[in-house]
Amino acid sequence: MAKLNIKLVKSLNGRIAKHKATAEALGLRKIGDTTVQPDNEATRGKIAHIGYLLQVTEEQ
C-alpha cells in the first residue's frame, strides 16, 4: 500500500476551525510537523481540504 509524507508548511494561525481540525486529524500541530499517512480516499479528501497549507510527497 502506498504511503504519503505530509508536511505542514504554513501556519494555522488565523485559519477557520474546520481547517485547524483537519490538520489535527492528520497529526499536524505546528509548522514543520510531518506525518506518514496511507494513500486512500479519506486522506486525499483531507489533503484537498487544506492542501494550500501542506507539502505532500509519495513515500517509496
N, CA, C, O and CB atoms as a CASP TS submission, in Angstrom:
PFRMAT TS
TARGET T0000
AUTHOR 0000-0000-0000
METHOD Language model
MODEL 1
PARENT N/A
ATOM      1  N   MET     1       0.845  -1.185   0.000  1.00  0.00           N
ATOM      2  CA  MET     1       0.000   0.000   0.000  1.00  0.00           C
ATOM      3  C   MET     1       0.887   1.245   0.000  1.00  0.00           C
ATOM      4  O   MET     1       1.871   1.314   0.737  1.00  0.00           O
ATOM      5  CB  MET     1      -0.959   0.000   1.225  1.00  0.00           C
ATOM      6  N   ALA     2       0.539   2.206  -0.815  1.00  0.00           N
ATOM      7  CA  ALA     2       1.300   3.440  -0.920  1.00  0.00           C
ATOM      8  C   ALA     2       1.099   4.307   0.318  1.00  0.00           C
ATOM      9  O   ALA     2       0.055   4.268   0.969  1.00  0.00           O
ATOM     10  CB  ALA     2       0.898   4.208  -2.179  1.00  0.00           C
ATOM     11  N   LYS     3       2.116   5.079   0.616  1.00  0.00           N
ATOM     12  CA  LYS     3       2.069   5.993   1.757  1.00  0.00           C
ATOM     13  C   LYS     3       2.377   7.399   1.276  1.00  0.00           C
ATOM     14  O   LYS     3       3.044   7.582   0.258  1.00  0.00           O
ATOM     15  CB  LYS     3       3.067   5.560   2.868  1.00  0.00           C
ATOM     16  N   LEU     4       1.890   8.393   2.010  1.00  0.00           N
ATOM     17  CA  LEU     4       2.130   9.793   1.704  1.00  0.00           C
ATOM     18  C   LEU     4       2.852  10.458   2.868  1.00  0.00           C
ATOM     19  O   LEU     4       2.449  10.301   4.021  1.00  0.00           O
ATOM     20  CB  LEU     4       0.808  10.520   1.395  1.00  0.00           C
ATOM     21  N   ASN     5       3.918  11.200   2.573  1.00  0.00           N
ATOM     22  CA  ASN     5       4.567  12.051   3.561  1.00  0.00           C
ATOM     23  C   ASN     5       3.886  13.403   3.486  1.00  0.00           C
ATOM     24  O   ASN     5       3.833  14.017   2.420  1.00  0.00           O
ATOM     25  CB  ASN     5       6.119  12.166   3.315  1.00  0.00           C
ATOM     26  N   ILE     6       3.366  13.871   4.610  1.00  0.00           N
ATOM     27  CA  ILE     6       2.646  15.134   4.640  1.00  0.00           C
ATOM     28  C   ILE     6       3.347  16.056   5.628  1.00  0.00           C
ATOM     29  O   ILE     6       3.602  15.681   6.772  1.00  0.00           O
ATOM     30  CB  ILE     6       1.146  14.925   5.026  1.00  0.00           C
ATOM     31  N   LYS     7       3.660  17.283   5.167  1.00  0.00           N
ATOM     32  CA  LYS     7       4.362  18.251   5.998  1.00  0.00           C
ATOM     33  C   LYS     7       3.563  19.549   6.040  1.00  0.00           C
ATOM     34  O   LYS     7       3.107  20.036   5.005  1.00  0.00           O
ATOM     35  CB  LYS     7       5.798  18.504   5.465  1.00  0.00           C
ATOM     36  N   LEU     8       3.393  20.109   7.236  1.00  0.00           N
ATOM     37  CA  LEU     8       2.715  21.391   7.394  1.00  0.00           C
ATOM     38  C   LEU     8       3.724  22.504   7.123  1.00  0.00           C
ATOM     39  O   LEU     8       4.717  22.627   7.841  1.00  0.00           O
ATOM     40  CB  LEU     8       2.089  21.532   8.824  1.00  0.00           C
ATOM     41  N   VAL     9       3.480  23.313   6.095  1.00  0.00           N
ATOM     42  CA  VAL     9       4.439  24.344   5.703  1.00  0.00           C
ATOM     43  C   VAL     9       3.934  25.768   5.936  1.00  0.00           C
ATOM     44  O   VAL     9       4.707  26.719   5.825  1.00  0.00           O
ATOM     45  CB  VAL     9       4.791  24.174   4.256  1.00  0.00           C
ATOM     46  N   LYS    10       2.661  25.926   6.254  1.00  0.00           N
ATOM     47  CA  LYS    10       2.113  27.244   6.568  1.00  0.00           C
ATOM     48  C   LYS    10       1.418  27.176   7.925  1.00  0.00           C
ATOM     49  O   LYS    10       0.927  26.124   8.333  1.00  0.00           O
ATOM     50  CB  LYS    10       1.124  27.722   5.457  1.00  0.00           C
ATOM     51  N   SER    11       1.387  28.292   8.602  1.00  0.00           N
ATOM     52  CA  SER    11       0.831  28.376   9.949  1.00  0.00           C
ATOM     53  C   SER    11      -0.686  28.161   9.965  1.00  0.00           C
ATOM     54  O   SER    11      -1.387  28.433   8.990  1.00  0.00           O
ATOM     55  CB  SER    11       1.166  29.725  10.561  1.00  0.00           C
ATOM     56  N   LEU    12      -1.160  27.667  11.096  1.00  0.00           N
ATOM     57  CA  LEU    12      -2.597  27.505  11.298  1.00  0.00           C
ATOM     58  C   LEU    12      -3.229  28.730  11.952  1.00  0.00           C
ATOM     59  O   LEU    12      -4.447  28.786  12.117  1.00  0.00           O
ATOM     60  CB  LEU    12      -2.867  26.277  12.145  1.00  0.00           C
ATOM     61  N   ASN    13      -2.413  29.705  12.321  1.00  0.00           N
ATOM     62  CA  ASN    13      -2.938  30.931  12.929  1.00  0.00           C
ATOM     63  C   ASN    13      -3.872  31.651  11.972  1.00  0.00           C
ATOM     64  O   ASN    13      -3.538  31.857  10.805  1.00  0.00           O
ATOM     65  CB  ASN    13      -1.792  31.862  13.346  1.00  0.00           C
ATOM     66  N   GLY    14      -5.029  32.030  12.462  1.00  0.00           N
ATOM     67  CA  GLY    14      -5.987  32.772  11.662  1.00  0.00           C
ATOM     68  C   GLY    14      -6.822  31.925  10.722  1.00  0.00           C
ATOM     69  O   GLY    14      -7.661  32.467  10.003  1.00  0.00           O
ATOM     70  N   ARG    15      -6.624  30.618  10.702  1.00  0.00           N
ATOM     71  CA  ARG    15      -7.410  29.730   9.833  1.00  0.00           C
ATOM     72  C   ARG    15      -8.741  29.418  10.511  1.00  0.00           C
ATOM     73  O   ARG    15      -8.878  29.539  11.728  1.00  0.00           O
ATOM     74  CB  ARG    15      -6.628  28.411   9.519  1.00  0.00           C
ATOM     75  N   ILE    16      -9.715  29.015   9.705  1.00  0.00           N
ATOM     76  CA  ILE    16     -11.014  28.673  10.276  1.00  0.00           C
ATOM     77  C   ILE    16     -10.907  27.354  11.051  1.00  0.00           C
ATOM     78  O   ILE    16      -9.994  26.560  10.827  1.00  0.00           O
ATOM     79  CB  ILE    16     -12.094  28.569   9.162  1.00  0.00           C
ATOM     80  N   ALA    17     -11.846  27.143  11.953  1.00  0.00           N
ATOM     81  CA  ALA    17     -11.806  26.000  12.866  1.00  0.00           C
ATOM     82  C   ALA    17     -11.787  24.661  12.127  1.00  0.00           C
ATOM     83  O   ALA    17     -11.125  23.723  12.573  1.00  0.00           O
ATOM     84  CB  ALA    17     -12.998  26.046  13.802  1.00  0.00           C
ATOM     85  N   LYS    18     -12.498  24.560  11.014  1.00  0.00           N
ATOM     86  CA  LYS    18     -12.523  23.306  10.252  1.00  0.00           C
ATOM     87  C   LYS    18     -11.143  22.951   9.716  1.00  0.00           C
ATOM     88  O   LYS    18     -10.765  21.779   9.702  1.00  0.00           O
ATOM     89  CB  LYS    18     -13.518  23.407   9.095  1.00  0.00           C
ATOM     90  N   HIS    19     -10.390  23.952   9.275  1.00  0.00           N
ATOM     91  CA  HIS    19      -9.058  23.697   8.742  1.00  0.00           C
ATOM     92  C   HIS    19      -8.104  23.272   9.852  1.00  0.00           C
ATOM     93  O   HIS    19      -7.280  22.378   9.660  1.00  0.00           O
ATOM     94  CB  HIS    19      -8.521  24.941   8.026  1.00  0.00           C
ATOM     95  N   LYS    20      -8.215  23.909  11.004  1.00  0.00           N
ATOM     96  CA  LYS    20      -7.393  23.517  12.155  1.00  0.00           C
ATOM     97  C   LYS    20      -7.713  22.094  12.576  1.00  0.00           C
ATOM     98  O   LYS    20      -6.804  21.327  12.893  1.00  0.00           O
ATOM     99  CB  LYS    20      -7.612  24.479  13.337  1.00  0.00           C
ATOM    100  N   ALA    21      -8.983  21.729  12.584  1.00  0.00           N
ATOM    101  CA  ALA    21      -9.393  20.381  12.970  1.00  0.00           C
ATOM    102  C   ALA    21      -8.894  19.341  11.970  1.00  0.00           C
ATOM    103  O   ALA    21      -8.500  18.243  12.363  1.00  0.00           O
ATOM    104  CB  ALA    21     -10.917  20.304  13.090  1.00  0.00           C
ATOM    105  N   THR    22      -8.906  19.672  10.705  1.00  0.00           N
ATOM    106  CA  THR    22      -8.409  18.757   9.678  1.00  0.00           C
ATOM    107  C   THR    22      -6.914  18.524   9.839  1.00  0.00           C
ATOM    108  O   THR    22      -6.452  17.389   9.730  1.00  0.00           O
ATOM    109  CB  THR    22      -8.709  19.305   8.278  1.00  0.00           C
ATOM    110  N   ALA    23      -6.158  19.578  10.097  1.00  0.00           N
ATOM    111  CA  ALA    23      -4.719  19.443  10.323  1.00  0.00           C
ATOM    112  C   ALA    23      -4.459  18.587  11.560  1.00  0.00           C
ATOM    113  O   ALA    23      -3.562  17.744  11.551  1.00  0.00           O
ATOM    114  CB  ALA    23      -4.057  20.832  10.480  1.00  0.00           C
ATOM    115  N   GLU    24      -5.221  18.792  12.603  1.00  0.00           N
ATOM    116  CA  GLU    24      -5.080  17.993  13.827  1.00  0.00           C
ATOM    117  C   GLU    24      -5.397  16.526  13.555  1.00  0.00           C
ATOM    118  O   GLU    24      -4.734  15.638  14.090  1.00  0.00           O
ATOM    119  CB  GLU    24      -6.003  18.535  14.937  1.00  0.00           C
ATOM    120  N   ALA    25      -6.400  16.271  12.730  1.00  0.00           N
ATOM    121  CA  ALA    25      -6.762  14.895  12.380  1.00  0.00           C
ATOM    122  C   ALA    25      -5.644  14.195  11.613  1.00  0.00           C
ATOM    123  O   ALA    25      -5.492  12.977  11.702  1.00  0.00           O
ATOM    124  CB  ALA    25      -8.045  14.881  11.552  1.00  0.00           C
ATOM    125  N   LEU    26      -4.865  14.968  10.861  1.00  0.00           N
ATOM    126  CA  LEU    26      -3.718  14.409  10.150  1.00  0.00           C
ATOM    127  C   LEU    26      -2.491  14.277  11.057  1.00  0.00           C
ATOM    128  O   LEU    26      -1.483  13.700  10.651  1.00  0.00           O
ATOM    129  CB  LEU    26      -3.381  15.277   8.946  1.00  0.00           C
ATOM    130  N   GLY    27      -2.571  14.808  12.279  1.00  0.00           N
ATOM    131  CA  GLY    27      -1.452  14.728  13.215  1.00  0.00           C
ATOM    132  C   GLY    27      -0.477  15.880  13.087  1.00  0.00           C
ATOM    133  O   GLY    27       0.683  15.754  13.481  1.00  0.00           O
ATOM    134  N   LEU    28      -0.925  17.004  12.541  1.00  0.00           N
ATOM    135  CA  LEU    28      -0.072  18.171  12.328  1.00  0.00           C
ATOM    136  C   LEU    28      -0.491  19.292  13.270  1.00  0.00           C
ATOM    137  O   LEU    28      -1.654  19.694  13.285  1.00  0.00           O
ATOM    138  CB  LEU    28      -0.142  18.645  10.854  1.00  0.00           C
ATOM    139  N   ARG    29       0.456  19.794  14.055  1.00  0.00           N
ATOM    140  CA  ARG    29       0.132  20.828  15.023  1.00  0.00           C
ATOM    141  C   ARG    29       0.857  22.141  14.767  1.00  0.00           C
ATOM    142  O   ARG    29       0.280  23.212  14.959  1.00  0.00           O
ATOM    143  CB  ARG    29       0.450  20.345  16.395  1.00  0.00           C
ATOM    144  N   LYS    30       2.117  22.074  14.334  1.00  0.00           N
ATOM    145  CA  LYS    30       2.870  23.302  14.111  1.00  0.00           C
ATOM    146  C   LYS    30       3.692  23.181  12.833  1.00  0.00           C
ATOM    147  O   LYS    30       3.870  22.087  12.299  1.00  0.00           O
ATOM    148  CB  LYS    30       3.783  23.609  15.317  1.00  0.00           C
ATOM    149  N   ILE    31       4.187  24.306  12.352  1.00  0.00           N
ATOM    150  CA  ILE    31       4.956  24.337  11.111  1.00  0.00           C
ATOM    151  C   ILE    31       6.141  23.386  11.215  1.00  0.00           C
ATOM    152  O   ILE    31       6.856  23.368  12.216  1.00  0.00           O
ATOM    153  CB  ILE    31       5.438  25.772  10.799  1.00  0.00           C
ATOM    154  N   GLY    32       6.333  22.600  10.167  1.00  0.00           N
ATOM    155  CA  GLY    32       7.445  21.657  10.126  1.00  0.00           C
ATOM    156  C   GLY    32       7.092  20.257  10.573  1.00  0.00           C
ATOM    157  O   GLY    32       7.876  19.333  10.358  1.00  0.00           O
ATOM    158  N   ASP    33       5.931  20.070  11.193  1.00  0.00           N
ATOM    159  CA  ASP    33       5.497  18.726  11.586  1.00  0.00           C
ATOM    160  C   ASP    33       5.265  17.882  10.341  1.00  0.00           C
ATOM    161  O   ASP    33       4.727  18.356   9.341  1.00  0.00           O
ATOM    162  CB  ASP    33       4.207  18.788  12.450  1.00  0.00           C
ATOM    163  N   THR    34       5.682  16.622  10.423  1.00  0.00           N
ATOM    164  CA  THR    34       5.461  15.699   9.318  1.00  0.00           C
ATOM    165  C   THR    34       4.769  14.451   9.830  1.00  0.00           C
ATOM    166  O   THR    34       4.870  14.097  11.005  1.00  0.00           O
ATOM    167  CB  THR    34       6.789  15.337   8.624  1.00  0.00           C
ATOM    168  N   THR    35       4.074  13.801   8.936  1.00  0.00           N
ATOM    169  CA  THR    35       3.389  12.557   9.265  1.00  0.00           C
ATOM    170  C   THR    35       3.343  11.683   8.017  1.00  0.00           C
ATOM    171  O   THR    35       3.406  12.180   6.892  1.00  0.00           O
ATOM    172  CB  THR    35       1.952  12.829   9.811  1.00  0.00           C
ATOM    173  N   VAL    36       3.235  10.395   8.230  1.00  0.00           N
ATOM    174  CA  VAL    36       3.081   9.438   7.133  1.00  0.00           C
ATOM    175  C   VAL    36       1.678   8.856   7.239  1.00  0.00           C
ATOM    176  O   VAL    36       1.301   8.296   8.268  1.00  0.00           O
ATOM    177  CB  VAL    36       4.184   8.303   7.183  1.00  0.00           C
ATOM    178  N   GLN    37       0.914   8.995   6.164  1.00  0.00           N
ATOM    179  CA  GLN    37      -0.471   8.540   6.129  1.00  0.00           C
ATOM    180  C   GLN    37      -0.659   7.601   4.939  1.00  0.00           C
ATOM    181  O   GLN    37       0.063   7.700   3.947  1.00  0.00           O
ATOM    182  CB  GLN    37      -1.454   9.746   6.044  1.00  0.00           C
ATOM    183  N   PRO    38      -1.630   6.687   5.040  1.00  0.00           N
ATOM    184  CA  PRO    38      -1.910   5.819   3.896  1.00  0.00           C
ATOM    185  C   PRO    38      -2.532   6.631   2.750  1.00  0.00           C
ATOM    186  O   PRO    38      -3.246   7.607   2.978  1.00  0.00           O
ATOM    187  CB  PRO    38      -2.854   4.660   4.312  1.00  0.00           C
ATOM    188  N   ASP    39      -2.247   6.211   1.538  1.00  0.00           N
ATOM    189  CA  ASP    39      -2.792   6.886   0.364  1.00  0.00           C
ATOM    190  C   ASP    39      -4.157   6.274   0.047  1.00  0.00           C
ATOM    191  O   ASP    39      -4.254   5.288  -0.684  1.00  0.00           O
ATOM    192  CB  ASP    39      -1.821   6.768  -0.862  1.00  0.00           C
ATOM    193  N   ASN    40      -5.207   6.875   0.607  1.00  0.00           N
ATOM    194  CA  ASN    40      -6.563   6.402   0.344  1.00  0.00           C
ATOM    195  C   ASN    40      -7.492   7.606   0.161  1.00  0.00           C
ATOM    196  O   ASN    40      -7.055   8.753   0.251  1.00  0.00           O
ATOM    197  CB  ASN    40      -7.065   5.484   1.500  1.00  0.00           C
ATOM    198  N   GLU    41      -8.740   7.343  -0.090  1.00  0.00           N
ATOM    199  CA  GLU    41      -9.703   8.415  -0.370  1.00  0.00           C
ATOM    200  C   GLU    41      -9.898   9.352   0.818  1.00  0.00           C
ATOM    201  O   GLU    41     -10.031  10.561   0.629  1.00  0.00           O
ATOM    202  CB  GLU    41     -11.039   7.820  -0.768  1.00  0.00           C
ATOM    203  N   ALA    42      -9.917   8.817   2.034  1.00  0.00           N
ATOM    204  CA  ALA    42     -10.110   9.658   3.221  1.00  0.00           C
ATOM    205  C   ALA    42      -8.958  10.640   3.383  1.00  0.00           C
ATOM    206  O   ALA    42      -9.173  11.824   3.645  1.00  0.00           O
ATOM    207  CB  ALA    42     -10.243   8.790   4.484  1.00  0.00           C
ATOM    208  N   THR    43      -7.746  10.149   3.227  1.00  0.00           N
ATOM    209  CA  THR    43      -6.574  11.014   3.356  1.00  0.00           C
ATOM    210  C   THR    43      -6.538  12.036   2.231  1.00  0.00           C
ATOM    211  O   THR    43      -6.238  13.206   2.468  1.00  0.00           O
ATOM    212  CB  THR    43      -5.284  10.182   3.359  1.00  0.00           C
ATOM    213  N   ARG    44      -6.836  11.615   1.020  1.00  0.00           N
ATOM    214  CA  ARG    44      -6.859  12.542  -0.123  1.00  0.00           C
ATOM    215  C   ARG    44      -7.900  13.640   0.081  1.00  0.00           C
ATOM    216  O   ARG    44      -7.675  14.784  -0.312  1.00  0.00           O
ATOM    217  CB  ARG    44      -7.150  11.779  -1.430  1.00  0.00           C
ATOM    218  N   GLY    45      -9.026  13.305   0.686  1.00  0.00           N
ATOM    219  CA  GLY    45     -10.054  14.304   0.966  1.00  0.00           C
ATOM    220  C   GLY    45      -9.582  15.338   1.970  1.00  0.00           C
ATOM    221  O   GLY    45      -9.861  16.528   1.816  1.00  0.00           O
ATOM    222  N   LYS    46      -8.868  14.894   2.998  1.00  0.00           N
ATOM    223  CA  LYS    46      -8.319  15.828   3.986  1.00  0.00           C
ATOM    224  C   LYS    46      -7.284  16.741   3.339  1.00  0.00           C
ATOM    225  O   LYS    46      -7.239  17.940   3.613  1.00  0.00           O
ATOM    226  CB  LYS    46      -7.691  15.063   5.169  1.00  0.00           C
ATOM    227  N   ILE    47      -6.459  16.163   2.484  1.00  0.00           N
ATOM    228  CA  ILE    47      -5.440  16.955   1.795  1.00  0.00           C
ATOM    229  C   ILE    47      -6.102  17.983   0.888  1.00  0.00           C
ATOM    230  O   ILE    47      -5.640  19.122   0.814  1.00  0.00           O
ATOM    231  CB  ILE    47      -4.497  16.045   0.979  1.00  0.00           C
ATOM    232  N   ALA    48      -7.163  17.609   0.204  1.00  0.00           N
ATOM    233  CA  ALA    48      -7.868  18.537  -0.678  1.00  0.00           C
ATOM    234  C   ALA    48      -8.450  19.704   0.109  1.00  0.00           C
ATOM    235  O   ALA    48      -8.525  20.826  -0.393  1.00  0.00           O
ATOM    236  CB  ALA    48      -8.979  17.812  -1.438  1.00  0.00           C
ATOM    237  N   HIS    49      -8.860  19.432   1.344  1.00  0.00           N
ATOM    238  CA  HIS    49      -9.475  20.454   2.203  1.00  0.00           C
ATOM    239  C   HIS    49      -8.467  21.525   2.614  1.00  0.00           C
ATOM    240  O   HIS    49      -8.795  22.712   2.623  1.00  0.00           O
ATOM    241  CB  HIS    49     -10.079  19.803   3.452  1.00  0.00           C
ATOM    242  N   ILE    50      -7.239  21.116   2.957  1.00  0.00           N
ATOM    243  CA  ILE    50      -6.240  22.081   3.433  1.00  0.00           C
ATOM    244  C   ILE    50      -4.929  21.976   2.659  1.00  0.00           C
ATOM    245  O   ILE    50      -3.860  22.243   3.207  1.00  0.00           O
ATOM    246  CB  ILE    50      -5.974  21.872   4.919  1.00  0.00           C
ATOM    247  N   GLY    51      -5.007  21.597   1.417  1.00  0.00           N
ATOM    248  CA  GLY    51      -3.813  21.383   0.609  1.00  0.00           C
ATOM    249  C   GLY    51      -2.916  22.595   0.473  1.00  0.00           C
ATOM    250  O   GLY    51      -1.708  22.448   0.290  1.00  0.00           O
ATOM    251  N   TYR    52      -3.481  23.788   0.559  1.00  0.00           N
ATOM    252  CA  TYR    52      -2.680  25.001   0.424  1.00  0.00           C
ATOM    253  C   TYR    52      -1.754  25.216   1.622  1.00  0.00           C
ATOM    254  O   TYR    52      -0.872  26.073   1.568  1.00  0.00           O
ATOM    255  CB  TYR    52      -3.588  26.205   0.254  1.00  0.00           C
ATOM    256  N   LEU    53      -1.941  24.455   2.696  1.00  0.00           N
ATOM    257  CA  LEU    53      -1.091  24.562   3.884  1.00  0.00           C
ATOM    258  C   LEU    53      -0.021  23.476   3.927  1.00  0.00           C
ATOM    259  O   LEU    53       0.856  23.503   4.790  1.00  0.00           O
ATOM    260  CB  LEU    53      -1.941  24.490   5.140  1.00  0.00           C
ATOM    261  N   LEU    54      -0.088  22.515   2.996  1.00  0.00           N
ATOM    262  CA  LEU    54       0.721  21.314   3.086  1.00  0.00           C
ATOM    263  C   LEU    54       1.704  21.147   1.943  1.00  0.00           C
ATOM    264  O   LEU    54       1.576  21.757   0.881  1.00  0.00           O
ATOM    265  CB  LEU    54      -0.160  20.131   3.145  1.00  0.00           C
ATOM    266  N   GLN    55       2.688  20.300   2.200  1.00  0.00           N
ATOM    267  CA  GLN    55       3.583  19.783   1.153  1.00  0.00           C
ATOM    268  C   GLN    55       3.438  18.267   1.213  1.00  0.00           C
ATOM    269  O   GLN    55       3.699  17.660   2.252  1.00  0.00           O
ATOM    270  CB  GLN    55       5.112  20.252   1.359  1.00  0.00           C
ATOM    271  N   VAL    56       3.027  17.656   0.116  1.00  0.00           N
ATOM    272  CA  VAL    56       2.762  16.219   0.081  1.00  0.00           C
ATOM    273  C   VAL    56       3.691  15.545  -0.914  1.00  0.00           C
ATOM    274  O   VAL    56       3.817  15.984  -2.058  1.00  0.00           O
ATOM    275  CB  VAL    56       1.288  15.940  -0.282  1.00  0.00           C
ATOM    276  N   THR    57       4.347  14.462  -0.464  1.00  0.00           N
ATOM    277  CA  THR    57       5.191  13.654  -1.341  1.00  0.00           C
ATOM    278  C   THR    57       4.852  12.189  -1.108  1.00  0.00           C
ATOM    279  O   THR    57       4.391  11.808  -0.033  1.00  0.00           O
ATOM    280  CB  THR    57       6.712  13.928  -1.085  1.00  0.00           C
ATOM    281  N   GLU    58       5.088  11.373  -2.134  1.00  0.00           N
ATOM    282  CA  GLU    58       4.842   9.941  -2.003  1.00  0.00           C
ATOM    283  C   GLU    58       6.069   9.261  -1.413  1.00  0.00           C
ATOM    284  O   GLU    58       7.197   9.517  -1.834  1.00  0.00           O
ATOM    285  CB  GLU    58       4.478   9.317  -3.369  1.00  0.00           C
ATOM    286  N   GLU    59       5.839   8.394  -0.437  1.00  0.00           N
ATOM    287  CA  GLU    59       6.930   7.638   0.165  1.00  0.00           C
ATOM    288  C   GLU    59       7.241   6.444  -0.709  1.00  0.00           C
ATOM    289  O   GLU    59       6.339   5.849  -1.300  1.00  0.00           O
ATOM    290  CB  GLU    59       6.577   7.189   1.602  1.00  0.00           C
ATOM    291  N   GLN    60       8.515   6.089  -0.797  1.00  0.00           N
ATOM    292  CA  GLN    60       8.901   4.968  -1.647  1.00  0.00           C
ATOM    293  C   GLN    60       9.367   3.805  -0.849  1.00  0.00           C
ATOM    294  O   GLN    60       9.730   2.774  -1.414  1.00  0.00           O
ATOM    295  CB  GLN    60       9.967   5.371  -2.604  1.00  0.00           C
TER
END
